[in-house]
Amino acid sequence: MTLAIHVIAAEYLSEYKILVKFNDNKQQVVDFGDFLRNNPHPQHDKYLDHKKFQQFKIENGTIVWGEDWDMIFPVEQLHAGHIHS
């Protein structure tokens, strides 16, 4: 049986970096800065504000921002430690 990877915890570190912990005991520091700076979008731009960026939560096994999931990334990318633009 294959273990479905999901986020179990996340901790803001600095700038746009979050330490993400997974159910397979792996941890990754993921830097979302390049994505935010290189992919301007009204839905994402507000998260360039560090205070807003820190307001993420874990839902359905991944990290999300905003009430309506304004920003969400595939768990596979988080697990690999980098976000694809």
SVG drawing of the C-alpha trace seen along z (x, -y; Angstrom):
<svg xmlns="http://www.w3.org/2000/svg" viewBox="-14 -44 29 46">
<polyline fill="none" stroke="black" stroke-width="0.4" points="0.0,0.0 1.4,-3.4 1.3,-6.2 -0.5,-9.3 1.8,-12.2 0.3,-15.1 1.3,-18.1 0.9,-17.6 2.6,-20.8 4.1,-24.0 6.1,-26.7 6.9,-30.2 10.7,-30.8 11.4,-34.1 10.8,-36.2 8.7,-33.7 10.2,-30.6 8.1,-27.9 9.3,-24.7 6.8,-22.1 6.5,-18.7 5.0,-15.7 3.4,-12.4 6.4,-10.4 8.7,-12.3 10.2,-14.4 10.7,-18.1 11.4,-20.7 12.1,-24.4 10.1,-25.8 10.8,-29.3 7.7,-30.8 9.5,-34.1 10.4,-33.4 6.9,-32.3 5.3,-35.4 7.7,-37.8 7.7,-36.1 4.0,-35.4 2.1,-38.6 -1.6,-38.0 -4.2,-40.0 -5.1,-36.9 -1.5,-36.3 0.0,-39.8 -1.4,-40.5 0.8,-37.7 3.9,-39.7 3.0,-41.4 4.9,-39.2 2.1,-39.6 -0.5,-38.2 1.9,-35.5 2.2,-34.2 -1.5,-33.7 -1.5,-30.2 -3.3,-27.2 -3.3,-23.5 -6.4,-22.1 -7.0,-18.8 -3.3,-17.8 -1.7,-20.9 -0.9,-24.6 -3.5,-27.1 -3.9,-30.9 -7.2,-32.8 -10.7,-31.7 -11.3,-30.5 -7.8,-29.1 -6.4,-32.1 -3.1,-30.3 -2.4,-26.6 0.4,-24.4 0.6,-20.7 1.8,-18.6 4.3,-17.0 6.0,-20.3 6.1,-21.1 7.5,-17.6 10.2,-18.2 11.1,-21.5 10.5,-23.9 7.6,-25.5 7.3,-25.5 6.2,-28.7"/>
</svg>
